[in-house]
Amino acid sequence: MTTDTLSPAPTTAQSEALFARARAVTPGGVNSPVRAFRSVGGSPRFIREAHGAYLTDADGTRLLDYIGSWGPMILGHDHPAVREAVTSALAGGTSFGAPGEREVRLAEAVTRITGVDRVRFVNSGTEATMSALRLARGATGRKYILKFRGNYHGHADGLLVEAGSGLMTNAGGALGQAAPSSAGVPEEYARLTLVSEYNDPAALDALMQERGVDIAAVIFEPVVGNAGVLIPTPEFLAALHRVREHGALLIADEVMTGFRLSLRGATGLLGLRPDLICWGKIIGGGLPVGAYGGRADVMDHVSPQGPVYQAGTLSGNPLAMAAGLATLEVLEGDPGLYGRLDTYTAQLADGLRAAAREAGVPLSVNRIGSMLTAFHQEAPDGAIRSYADAARSDTAAFAAWFQQMLARGIYWAPSQFESIFVGAAHGDAELEQTLAAARAAYAGLGGQA
Ligand SMILES: *Cc1c(COP(=O)(O)O)cnc(C)c1O
């Protein structure tokens, strides 16, 4: 199918009505800011249900989904193995506040797959990074942490400093000490977070030279998804591993990349040797799960084994564990899956480049595995490597393109500074549909220029 499928324009009356009701009872009408479509304009689609690669919105319009719940749905929505596991867990009660076998099995799977000795389950990626940092401080007896500009690690106070994702508009400040990205974060907390530039090994080395003895941990996105996709250089990865010479722990935040870029995440794909790894998203198979893990000598500082307190009423929840376990089992049992995701996403990247080129629209695509960002700017492919590079994108051109795609039934991430996610349910028909829409959308944009 190569024809433009724009007409007739689908109605959005139900979504708009729900958004009005939501705004009356929830700040901004959403429970997570990016969902509100603020950076692309218009009313967000309210989603009724999802199967495979498709969402159905409140007006009954089918949308081809490139968000995948922001990463977790790598198998596609409503995967039969996950549904069956959750349904069967459901019949046995939804929460015990006591340990159960599913937690042991998921921990065994995570340690076997990723090579960490110990793992602790929490309920979100935010909790995972927050807990890993407390652990790093407890284990090293140091106060400071170091992160990278435009990396997002959830919304704990000390991490909302030069943060990416929905905070990409609040840039600025010198390296080293930096300002909070959110109201409500005391300067005193932000002061304990040092900031360096992603993919700048010299800046990292210099900061570690100066402040290394005070730094408990360096936390990083091994492939950035939250400034749009940024791919680390080998030189930067080498500098990251040098931070341990200063006694700092290296924390890979694999909340987005874990079980996505390979079964062993970015750590496996890029040959990283972090001290601690944080997970979220895929590890819960679409239910709320986060986790952090690492070597026994570090992890055994965690309570009740050690003095670093961390707890959770619903941690290890049986439904969530069942969904995560079923997801990991499918991923482990299908060795060809990551190759298929890679091939699809590579073709998607090439198709987008060709469509933009043909229409004379500047585009620079960063892509690794099943993660991709199409930056609307002139930079050559692969040249966008930092927050500052990404921030040069034409967000108005992106927003116009996004709306053109949405009108054609393609549900892209509603921000220039996010990754899209391809899942196992995306096949040839979906690729063709997407590229046909992209050609029409770029032709429209090119025509406006
Ligand atoms: C999504 C994300 C988080 C936060 O996870 P939540 O489950 O939303 O709290 C942390 N780090 C990275 C890299 C993420 O992509």
PDBQT file of the ligand as one rigid body, heavy atoms in Angstrom, charges set to zero:
ROOT
HETATM    1  C1  LIG A 501      11.957   5.708  32.103  1.00  0.00    +0.000 C 
HETATM    2  C2  LIG A 501      13.296   5.909  32.690  1.00  0.00    +0.000 A 
HETATM    3  C3  LIG A 501      13.485   6.078  34.066  1.00  0.00    +0.000 A 
HETATM    4  C4  LIG A 501      12.330   6.240  35.026  1.00  0.00    +0.000 C 
HETATM    5  O1  LIG A 501      11.537   5.097  35.099  1.00  0.00    +0.000 OA
HETATM    6  P1  LIG A 501      10.025   5.263  35.656  1.00  0.00    +0.000 P 
HETATM    7  O2  LIG A 501       9.518   3.856  35.689  1.00  0.00    +0.000 OA
HETATM    8  O3  LIG A 501       9.318   6.149  34.699  1.00  0.00    +0.000 OA
HETATM    9  O4  LIG A 501      10.114   5.860  37.004  1.00  0.00    +0.000 OA
HETATM   10  C5  LIG A 501      14.766   6.119  34.553  1.00  0.00    +0.000 A 
HETATM   11  N1  LIG A 501      15.828   6.033  33.738  1.00  0.00    +0.000 NA
HETATM   12  C6  LIG A 501      15.701   5.882  32.413  1.00  0.00    +0.000 A 
HETATM   13  C7  LIG A 501      16.919   5.760  31.555  1.00  0.00    +0.000 C 
HETATM   14  C8  LIG A 501      14.429   5.838  31.840  1.00  0.00    +0.000 A 
HETATM   15  O5  LIG A 501      14.306   5.735  30.519  1.00  0.00    +0.000 OA
ENDROOT
TORSDOF 0
